[in-house]
């Protein structure tokens, strides 16, 4: 879930059916348990293909595919290869968060095809949920179960992957890594040295890096010889001007790496590539503000395709107000909590990372979708939404000043893509920058929502950090050769 706007997973159906279907065929079943199916008698030369169908319970059916049907069925699943397919790679992307694990499977080559997408949510709670869908959005698995910790989530995912597609091996796994510090300015193939460096970085991203490191170790346990690539959210901002990376702190802290690094770089990189496809090189090379608004939220000022400033800094807790994080905060508030209120550092960390933002101000939820529903009757919900939009508007004005004007304003992320009310409120009052909104287009979530008289093109663009990870991983595999 991203800011209360989850991706939709379609209904399930069985896969890899023999044309016509033998006795007991499950073709077309939807929303029902698998009960009383006639077993399929094994025959010589049959191959075991695992197919999944989900209803009120999870079930695995073992189908038999006879020799004359093998090629078509396996080709559909990506098992057989043509000469062109020899140049393709099956790449799994992994994004491990504090309470969730997201994954996608891509076939990368001359074309890019997502074959699988899913998640393990609510890790650490009794109400855990494991879901996966194929490239067409058809549900493959939906399992409600208790998932005690991340290791159990990894075991669940990788065991399912190995069982569901045993004849289609992976070629590599790409990971999203939140913080690369000053050392990692581009994606890297995982080595012992890289792992040690990531462990050393853990203190600057304690809510993210430990889970990401566990994901790398889990892959190595299930696939010992499989190449792994780490892709850093900080890398996109590596060329920000020094003045934008500095804090007004004693010089020795700069020397020790206390910089403004910026985050959500994989999202910004993807969106800028898509802007170039949609509007051309001139638009992508212009003065652009991208607002990545979700449960984690940030904005970036981009000129000539490069980041020149961003809202997040040393950690992902700074900048804009977020779902459970406050964004920029007077350091005196932290000192007051520690010294005057006597709170422990761990308690202050919980406040800053888990209890602030939309959640803290509303006293209800971090879910923007729910807050928008409640704001008419709940004053605190209305204040949370207003503060979020106010801060985004303020940063938009500041970044337009940094850029010396504005050509394109892009909304992305779960809230940015799906909450027209939020987009409209952020843009209200920015007419002096040349921004006007077409309310009809905005409410319809059109690609371009700016009015005819707007000097700035305002766009709504879907982001895809997973595909960006797959692209980087595929590129590094080619270099490794």
N, C-alpha and C positions, 0 to 999 in steps of 0.2 A: 504494500500500500504506500502511496506517495501523497501525503497531504489529504487523505480521505478519498482519493480518487483511484481505486484499484483497477488493474487491467482486467478485462473480461475474458474468461476462459469458456470456450464453447462446450456443448454437450458431447457426450462420448459416443463412440461406435467402435465396433471391432474392426481390426485392420488385417490385411494380408489374406483375404478370403480367396478360396479357389473359385474361379468363375462358375457361377451357378450354385455353388455352395453344396457341400455334402450334407448327409443327414445330420441334424443337430446344428445346422448353420446358425450363427448368431447375427447375421447381417441385419442391420437396421434397428436393432434393439436400442431403445433410449429410455433412460430413467427407470430401469427395472433391475431387480437382482437377477443374477444368473442362477437359475434353478432348473433341475431336472433335464439338463442337456444330454443328448445321446452321445456317448463317447465315440470317438472316431477310431476305427480299427487301424493299427499301424500296418504299413505295407513296406515291402522291400524298397529301399532307395528313398524313403520318406525323410524329410528334414524337419527338425523341431523348430518351429517359429513361435515365439511368445507374443500373444496379443492381449491387450488390456481393455477391459470394459468396466465402467464405473456406474454404479447406481447407488442404492442406499448402503451397499457394502462394497468393498473392494474385492475384485476377483481376478484371478489370472487364468486364462484359458490356454491350453496347449493345443494348437492346431497342427494338422499334418498337411504338408504340401507335397504333391506328387511330382515326379521328375518333369513332366511336360509343362507344368505350371511354374516350375521353380524360377526360371529366369525373369519372367514378368513380375512375379511377386517380390523377388529380392532386388530387382532393379528399382522398384518403387521404394524400397527401404534403403537404397543406396549401398547394397552389398556387392552386386556385380559392377564391374568398371569397364567403361569404354576407354579409348585412347585419351579422349579429352578429360575424362574423370581421373585418369592417372595423375593429372596436375592439380587435382583438388585435395583439400585437407579437411578432415572432420575435427572441428575445434570446439571444445567445451569452454564456456566462460562462467566464472564463479564470482559472485559478489556476496561476501559474508559480512553481515552486520551484527549489531549487538543482540538482536532477537530474531533475526531472519537470515535465510540463505537463499539467494536468487541464482538461477542458472539458465543458460541457453546453450543449445547445440547448433552450430553452423556448419554448412558445407561451403568452404571458401575456395575460390579459384577464379576462372574467368567470370563467373557469376557468383553472387552471394545469396545463399538460401538458408533461412532459419528453419531447422527441422524440428526443434523442440524448445519449449520454454516452460519454466516452472519455478516453484519456490517451496521452501519449508518455513512456515511462519509460526510465531508465538513460541519460539524455543524457550524452554525453561518453565512453561506453563502446562497445565493438564489439557488445555484446549488447543494443542498443536494441530497444524494442518499441513499436509504434504499434497501439492497439486502439480500436475504437468499436463501440457497440451502439445499437440503436434503443430507443424507449420501452418495448418489450416485452421487452427484454433479448436480442433476436436479434442475433448478431454480424454486423456490416457489414464490418469490416476487422480483420485481425490480421496485422501485418507485422513480422517480425524483420529488423532491419537496423542497421547502424552509424549512429549519430546523433552527429556530432562536437560540436555546440554548439547553443545555444538557437535561433540564427537558422535553422539547418537544421530544427529541430523545428517552428518557426513556419511555415516554407515548406511543410513536409510537411502540416501541419494545414490551413492556409488554401487550399492548392492542392486538397487533397482535398475540402474543403467546397465550393469553387466548382465543381468538376467533378461532384460527386455531387448537388447540388441547385441547378442554375443558374437555375431558374425561380422559386425561392423566396428572394428576397433577405432579408438580415438587416435588422433595424430598429435594432439597437444592440448594443454589446458591454459587458458589465460585468466589472470586474476586482476580484479580491481584492488589497488592499494591506495588508501586515502592519502598517506603522507610519505613523500620521498625525501624530505629534508633538503639539504643543499647538495647532496651527493647524486641523487637519481633525477636526472633531467630528461630522461627518455626511458622507454620500456627496456627491460633487461630479462635475459634468460636466467632462471633461478640456478644459483650455485651455492656452495657452502658459504662463500664470502658474502653473497647477497643476503642470505638468510641471517647471518650474524649482524649485518648492517641494519636489517629490519628490526631485529630484536633490540639493537641499541637505540632505535628511534621510538620504541614503544612509549617512553615517558611523555612524548609530545602528542601522542594520539592514543591514550590508554583505553578509550571506548571503541576503538576501531582496529588498530593493528594486531592486538592479541588474537582476535577472531580470524583475521586475514591470514596470520601466520599458521594458525591451526588448520585452516583450509589447505594451505600448501602442504603441510605435513600429512593431512588425510589423503590427498591425491597421491603422494609418494607411497603411502601405505598400500593403496589399492592398485596403483599403476607405477611400480618402482622405476621403470625405464622410460616413462613418458616425459617428454620435454614440458616444462612449465615456464610461463612468461608472466612477469609482473608489470602492470601498467599503472602509472601514478597519476592521481588526480591533481597533483601540484605541478606536473611537468608543463602544462599549457602556459602557465604564468611565469615560466623561467626567464623570459626576456622582458619582464616588466622593468621600467626605469628604476634605478636605484632609489630615487627619491620616493617612489611608490612602495618600495619594499622595506623602508626604514621605519623604526619606531624612535620616538624622541627619548631614548634611554641611554645610559652610560655606554661608551664605545665598546667596553669589554664584552657586553652582552651581544652586540652585533657580531663581534669576533667569534663568540661561542654559538652563533647560529640562531639567535632570537631575531628572526626576520618575519615579514609578512609574506607568506608563501602562496596563499590562495588555494581554492579547492574547486570541485566540480569541473575540473579541466577536461575530462573525457567527454562530458556533456557539451561544453563549449566548443570543443574541437569538432564534434559530430555536427552540431548545429551550423557552424561556420562552413563546413564542407557542403551541407545541404543548401545553405543560402547561395553558395556559388553555383550549384546546379540549378536552383530555382530562378535566380535573378541575375546571374552572370558575375564575372570577375570584378567588374567595377563596383557593384553593390557590396560584394564581400570584402573589397579593399577599402571601403569607405569608413565612415564614423558610425560604429554600431554599439548599441547597448543590448546585452542579452540578460534577461531576468529568468534565472532558473528557480522557479518557485514550487517547492514541495514541502514535505515534512522537514527536510533540510533546504534552506533557501540562501541563494547568493545572487549577486549581479556582477557583471564584468563590463568594463569599457574596452572596446577593441577597435584598433585602427590599423589599416593595412594588413588585416588578418592576425594581428598580434595583440595580446593582452597588454594594456597599459595601466590598468588599475582594476581592483576587484574588492568586494566587500569583506570577504573572509580574510583572516590574517595568519597568525602563528598556528592557530588550531581552527577546526570547523565550528567553534562556538561563537566566533565573532561576526560582526557585520549586521545583516538583517535579522530582525526577529524571526524565529522559526517555530516549528511545532512544539518543541520542548526546550529550546535553547534561547537565551535572551538576545543574542547578537551583541553589538557593542555595549559595553557596560563601564561605567565610571570605576576605575580601580579602587577608589575610596569605598565603594559599596562592599567589595570583597574584604578589604581591611576591616571595615566596620563589623561585618559578620564574624570575622575571625577574632578580632581583639575585643570588641565591645559586647557582642552577643555570645562569645565563647564557643562558637561552633567549631567542630573539627574540620580540617581540610577536606576529609572524605565527604562530610555532610555538605560543605559548600560545593564540592564537585558534583554531588547529586543534584543540588539546586540548579546549578548552571547547565547541566547536561540533560536532566530528566524532568525537572519540575517547573521550569520557566517557560518563556515563550507563550504561544497560544494557550497551552495547558495552564500555565500559571496565572495569566491575566484573566482568563475566562473562569477558572476554577471548575471547569467542566470537562473539556476534551482538547486534544491537539488536532482534531479532525476539522479542517476548514469547512468541509461540506456540511457537517453537523452544526457548526457555529453559524453559518449563513442561514440555516433553517431556524435557528433559535434566536437570532438577534432581535427579531421584532418584539419578543416578550422577555428576553433575558438581557439586562443591561450590561452585565459583564461580558457576555458573548459579543455584544455589539462593540464594546470597547476593545476587545481583542482584535476583531476584524478591522476596526478603524485604525488601530495602532500599526497593524501589519501593513496596511495600504499606505498610511502616512510615511512610514519609514522607507518603503519602496519608492514612493514619489520623491522623497528627499534625496535618496541616493541617485535617482535618475537625473535630477537637476544638477547634482554635484558632478556626475560623470559627463554630462553634456558640456559642462565647463571645462573639464579635463580634456575632452576631445576637441574643444573649440567649435562646438556645434554638433548636430546629429542628423544622420541620414536614415538610419534604420533602427527600429526598436522591436525586439523580439521577445515574446513570452514563450517559455517552455517549462517542463516539469509538470507534475501532477496537478498542481493548482493553476499554474500558468496556462496549461493546455485546456483545462476543463472548467474554469470558474470565470465566466464572463463578467460577473458582478465585480470581482476583484480587479480584473483588467481595467474595467471602466473607471473604477474609483482611483486607481493609480494614475490614469491618464488625465483625469479631471484636474484642471488647473495648470496643465502643461502646455496650454495653447500658445504661450509665449515662446515655446521652443519649436512651434510649427506642428504640434501634434493635435489632431482631431480624430474622433472615433465615429465610425459608422455603426450605430447601435444595433441595427438589424444584422449586419454582418458579424458583429461581435457576439451577439446572442446565439447566432447559428454556428459559432466556432469556425468561421471561414479562415482560410489561410492568410488573407489580408483583411484587416479590420479597420484600417485607416479610412477617413472620409476622402471625398474627391478633392477637397480643398486643403488636405493635409500636406505640408511640405515634407513630413517625415513618413516613411512607409512603416506601418505597424503590422507586424506579422505574428501569427501563432504557428509554432513549429514543434512537431514531436521530436523528442530527443531519443537516442538509442545508445546508451553507454556500452551495452553489451556488444553491439556490432562494432563499435570503435575498438573494444578490447580484442575482438576476433580479428579485425584488420591488422592491428599491431602484431598480434601473435603470428598470423600468417606471414607477415612481412619478415619477422625475425626468423621464422623457420626457413624462409628462402635464403636469408643471409647466412644461416648456419651451414647450409650446403656448401 
